[in-house]
Amino acid sequence: MRWTKTIIVVVLIILAIIFGIRMLTPEDTWICQKGNWVKHGHPKAPMPTTQCVK
């Protein structure tokens, strides 16, 4: 029973870390929408020169 509680706590901590990393990482990129490159956030990279096909 003691190991079960420990495993549950470890799994919850790992999930919290993954969730925290996901929420804190910036999502600054370019997205292809309807054939055009659209800014998502504030990307530091210039707009892609490849053709946007979707």
TIBA-67341 format. One record per atom (N, C-alpha, C, O, CB): x, y, z; residue in three letters; atom name. Coordinates in steps of 0.05 Angstrom, whole numbers, plus 5000, padded with zeros to 4 digits. Glycine has a CB too. Layout:
N
ATOM    x    y    z residu atome
ATOM    X    Y    Z    ALA    CA
...
END
This chain:
54
ATOM    x    y    z residu atome
ATOM 5017 4976 5000    MET     N
ATOM 5000 5000 5000    MET    CA
ATOM 5017 5025 5000    MET     C
ATOM 5011 5045 4987    MET     O
ATOM 4981 5000 5024    MET    CB
ATOM 5040 5024 5014    ARG     N
ATOM 5057 5047 5016    ARG    CA
ATOM 5069 5053 4989    ARG     C
ATOM 5072 5076 4981    ARG     O
ATOM 5079 5042 5036    ARG    CB
ATOM 5077 5032 4973    TRP     N
ATOM 5089 5036 4947    TRP    CA
ATOM 5068 5048 4928    TRP     C
ATOM 5076 5063 4910    TRP     O
ATOM 5099 5009 4936    TRP    CB
ATOM 5043 5040 4930    THR     N
ATOM 5023 5051 4913    THR    CA
ATOM 5020 5081 4916    THR     C
ATOM 5018 5095 4896    THR     O
ATOM 4996 5037 4919    THR    CB
ATOM 5020 5090 4940    LYS     N
ATOM 5019 5119 4945    LYS    CA
ATOM 5044 5133 4934    LYS     C
ATOM 5041 5155 4922    LYS     O
ATOM 5016 5125 4976    LYS    CB
ATOM 5067 5121 4937    THR     N
ATOM 5091 5133 4927    THR    CA
ATOM 5091 5135 4896    THR     C
ATOM 5098 5156 4885    THR     O
ATOM 5116 5117 4936    THR    CB
ATOM 5082 5114 4884    ILE     N
ATOM 5080 5114 4854    ILE    CA
ATOM 5060 5135 4845    ILE     C
ATOM 5066 5149 4825    ILE     O
ATOM 5071 5086 4844    ILE    CB
ATOM 5037 5137 4858    ILE     N
ATOM 5018 5157 4850    ILE    CA
ATOM 5029 5185 4853    ILE     C
ATOM 5025 5202 4835    ILE     O
ATOM 4992 5155 4867    ILE    CB
ATOM 5043 5191 4874    VAL     N
ATOM 5055 5217 4879    VAL    CA
ATOM 5076 5223 4857    VAL     C
ATOM 5077 5245 4847    VAL     O
ATOM 5068 5219 4907    VAL    CB
ATOM 5093 5204 4851    VAL     N
ATOM 5113 5207 4830    VAL    CA
ATOM 5100 5213 4803    VAL     C
ATOM 5109 5231 4789    VAL     O
ATOM 5132 5182 4828    VAL    CB
ATOM 5080 5198 4796    VAL     N
ATOM 5066 5202 4771    VAL    CA
ATOM 5053 5230 4770    VAL     C
ATOM 5055 5244 4749    VAL     O
ATOM 5044 5181 4766    VAL    CB
ATOM 5041 5239 4791    LEU     N
ATOM 5029 5265 4792    LEU    CA
ATOM 5050 5287 4790    LEU     C
ATOM 5045 5307 4777    LEU     O
ATOM 5013 5269 4818    LEU    CB
ATOM 5073 5283 4802    ILE     N
ATOM 5094 5303 4800    ILE    CA
ATOM 5104 5305 4771    ILE     C
ATOM 5109 5327 4761    ILE     O
ATOM 5118 5296 4819    ILE    CB
ATOM 5108 5282 4758    ILE     N
ATOM 5117 5282 4730    ILE    CA
ATOM 5097 5295 4712    ILE     C
ATOM 5104 5311 4695    ILE     O
ATOM 5122 5253 4721    ILE    CB
ATOM 5071 5290 4716    LEU     N
ATOM 5050 5303 4700    LEU    CA
ATOM 5050 5333 4705    LEU     C
ATOM 5046 5348 4686    LEU     O
ATOM 5023 5291 4707    LEU    CB
ATOM 5054 5342 4730    ALA     N
ATOM 5055 5370 4736    ALA    CA
ATOM 5078 5384 4722    ALA     C
ATOM 5076 5406 4712    ALA     O
ATOM 5056 5375 4766    ALA    CB
ATOM 5101 5370 4722    ILE     N
ATOM 5125 5381 4708    ILE    CA
ATOM 5120 5384 4678    ILE     C
ATOM 5126 5405 4666    ILE     O
ATOM 5150 5364 4714    ILE    CB
ATOM 5109 5363 4666    ILE     N
ATOM 5103 5364 4637    ILE    CA
ATOM 5083 5386 4631    ILE     C
ATOM 5087 5401 4612    ILE     O
ATOM 5091 5336 4628    ILE    CB
ATOM 5062 5388 4647    PHE     N
ATOM 5042 5409 4643    PHE    CA
ATOM 5054 5437 4646    PHE     C
ATOM 5049 5455 4630    PHE     O
ATOM 5019 5406 4663    PHE    CB
ATOM 5071 5441 4666    GLY     N
ATOM 5085 5466 4671    GLY    CA
ATOM 5103 5474 4648    GLY     C
ATOM 5103 5497 4640    GLY     O
ATOM 5101 5465 4696    GLY    CB
ATOM 5118 5455 4638    ILE     N
ATOM 5136 5461 4615    ILE    CA
ATOM 5119 5469 4591    ILE     C
ATOM 5126 5488 4576    ILE     O
ATOM 5153 5436 4608    ILE    CB
ATOM 5097 5455 4586    ARG     N
ATOM 5080 5461 4563    ARG    CA
ATOM 5068 5489 4565    ARG     C
ATOM 5066 5503 4545    ARG     O
ATOM 5057 5439 4561    ARG    CB
ATOM 5060 5496 4589    MET     N
ATOM 5047 5522 4592    MET    CA
ATOM 5067 5545 4592    MET     C
ATOM 5059 5568 4586    MET     O
ATOM 5031 5523 4618    MET    CB
ATOM 5091 5540 4600    LEU     N
ATOM 5111 5562 4602    LEU    CA
ATOM 5128 5566 4577    LEU     C
ATOM 5141 5587 4575    LEU     O
ATOM 5128 5557 4625    LEU    CB
ATOM 5128 5547 4559    THR     N
ATOM 5144 5550 4535    THR    CA
ATOM 5129 5568 4515    THR     C
ATOM 5105 5565 4511    THR     O
ATOM 5151 5523 4522    THR    CB
ATOM 5143 5587 4503    PRO     N
ATOM 5130 5605 4484    PRO    CA
ATOM 5122 5590 4459    PRO     C
ATOM 5135 5571 4450    PRO     O
ATOM 5148 5629 4477    PRO    CB
ATOM 5101 5599 4447    GLU     N
ATOM 5091 5587 4423    GLU    CA
ATOM 5094 5608 4400    GLU     C
ATOM 5074 5615 4387    GLU     O
ATOM 5062 5578 4425    GLU    CB
ATOM 5118 5617 4396    ASP     N
ATOM 5123 5637 4376    ASP    CA
ATOM 5133 5623 4351    ASP     C
ATOM 5156 5614 4350    ASP     O
ATOM 5144 5658 4385    ASP    CB
ATOM 5117 5622 4331    THR     N
ATOM 5124 5608 4306    THR    CA
ATOM 5106 5618 4283    THR     C
ATOM 5089 5635 4287    THR     O
ATOM 5120 5577 4310    THR    CB
ATOM 5111 5607 4260    TRP     N
ATOM 5095 5613 4236    TRP    CA
ATOM 5077 5589 4231    TRP     C
ATOM 5086 5566 4232    TRP     O
ATOM 5113 5620 4212    TRP    CB
ATOM 5052 5594 4224    ILE     N
ATOM 5033 5573 4219    ILE    CA
ATOM 5022 5576 4190    ILE     C
ATOM 5016 5598 4182    ILE     O
ATOM 5010 5573 4239    ILE    CB
ATOM 5019 5554 4176    CYS     N
ATOM 5008 5555 4149    CYS    CA
ATOM 4978 5552 4151    CYS     C
ATOM 4967 5532 4161    CYS     O
ATOM 5020 5531 4132    CYS    CB
ATOM 4964 5573 4142    GLN     N
ATOM 4934 5573 4143    GLN    CA
ATOM 4924 5583 4116    GLN     C
ATOM 4930 5605 4107    GLN     O
ATOM 4923 5590 4166    GLN    CB
ATOM 4908 5566 4103    LYS     N
ATOM 4896 5573 4077    LYS    CA
ATOM 4915 5583 4056    LYS     C
ATOM 4909 5602 4042    LYS     O
ATOM 4874 5593 4081    LYS    CB
ATOM 4939 5571 4056    GLY     N
ATOM 4959 5579 4036    GLY    CA
ATOM 4975 5603 4042    GLY     C
ATOM 4991 5612 4026    GLY     O
ATOM 4945 5583 4010    GLY    CB
ATOM 4973 5614 4066    ASN     N
ATOM 4988 5637 4075    ASN    CA
ATOM 5002 5632 4101    ASN     C
ATOM 4991 5618 4118    ASN     O
ATOM 4970 5662 4077    ASN    CB
ATOM 5026 5644 4104    TRP     N
ATOM 5040 5642 4130    TRP    CA
ATOM 5029 5662 4149    TRP     C
ATOM 5027 5686 4142    TRP     O
ATOM 5071 5645 4126    TRP    CB
ATOM 5021 5654 4173    VAL     N
ATOM 5009 5671 4193    VAL    CA
ATOM 5026 5670 4218    VAL     C
ATOM 5034 5648 4227    VAL     O
ATOM 4980 5663 4199    VAL    CB
ATOM 5031 5693 4230    LYS     N
ATOM 5047 5694 4255    LYS    CA
ATOM 5030 5683 4278    LYS     C
ATOM 5006 5687 4280    LYS     O
ATOM 5055 5724 4262    LYS    CB
ATOM 5043 5667 4294    HIS     N
ATOM 5031 5657 4319    HIS    CA
ATOM 5049 5666 4341    HIS     C
ATOM 5070 5655 4346    HIS     O
ATOM 5028 5625 4318    HIS    CB
ATOM 5040 5686 4356    GLY     N
ATOM 5057 5698 4376    GLY    CA
ATOM 5075 5719 4364    GLY     C
ATOM 5067 5734 4346    GLY     O
ATOM 5073 5677 4392    GLY    CB
ATOM 5100 5719 4373    HIS     N
ATOM 5120 5738 4362    HIS    CA
ATOM 5145 5722 4354    HIS     C
ATOM 5165 5722 4368    HIS     O
ATOM 5127 5759 4384    HIS    CB
ATOM 5144 5709 4331    PRO     N
ATOM 5167 5693 4322    PRO    CA
ATOM 5191 5710 4317    PRO     C
ATOM 5190 5732 4305    PRO     O
ATOM 5160 5677 4297    PRO    CB
ATOM 5214 5700 4326    LYS     N
ATOM 5240 5714 4321    LYS    CA
ATOM 5250 5708 4293    LYS     C
ATOM 5265 5723 4281    LYS     O
ATOM 5260 5707 4342    LYS    CB
ATOM 5243 5685 4283    ALA     N
ATOM 5252 5676 4256    ALA    CA
ATOM 5235 5691 4235    ALA     C
ATOM 5212 5698 4239    ALA     O
ATOM 5249 5646 4253    ALA    CB
ATOM 5248 5697 4212    PRO     N
ATOM 5233 5710 4191    PRO    CA
ATOM 5212 5691 4179    PRO     C
ATOM 5213 5667 4184    PRO     O
ATOM 5252 5719 4168    PRO    CB
ATOM 5194 5702 4164    MET     N
ATOM 5173 5686 4152    MET    CA
ATOM 5186 5665 4134    MET     C
ATOM 5204 5671 4119    MET     O
ATOM 5153 5703 4136    MET    CB
ATOM 5177 5640 4135    PRO     N
ATOM 5189 5619 4118    PRO    CA
ATOM 5187 5626 4088    PRO     C
ATOM 5168 5639 4079    PRO     O
ATOM 5175 5592 4123    PRO    CB
ATOM 5207 5618 4074    THR     N
ATOM 5207 5623 4045    THR    CA
ATOM 5196 5600 4029    THR     C
ATOM 5191 5602 4005    THR     O
ATOM 5236 5629 4036    THR    CB
ATOM 5190 5578 4042    THR     N
ATOM 5178 5555 4029    THR    CA
ATOM 5149 5560 4024    THR     C
ATOM 5136 5576 4037    THR     O
ATOM 5182 5529 4045    THR    CB
ATOM 5138 5546 4004    GLN     N
ATOM 5110 5550 3997    GLN    CA
ATOM 5092 5538 4019    GLN     C
ATOM 5098 5516 4030    GLN     O
ATOM 5104 5537 3970    GLN    CB
ATOM 5072 5553 4026    CYS     N
ATOM 5053 5544 4046    CYS    CA
ATOM 5030 5530 4032    CYS     C
ATOM 5014 5543 4018    CYS     O
ATOM 5042 5568 4064    CYS    CB
ATOM 5027 5504 4036    VAL     N
ATOM 5006 5489 4022    VAL    CA
ATOM 4989 5474 4042    VAL     C
ATOM 4998 5456 4056    VAL     O
ATOM 5018 5468 4002    VAL    CB
ATOM 4964 5483 4044    LYS     N
ATOM 4945 5470 4062    LYS    CA
ATOM 4917 5475 4052    LYS     C
ATOM 4898 5466 4064    LYS     O
ATOM 4948 5478 4091    LYS    CB
END
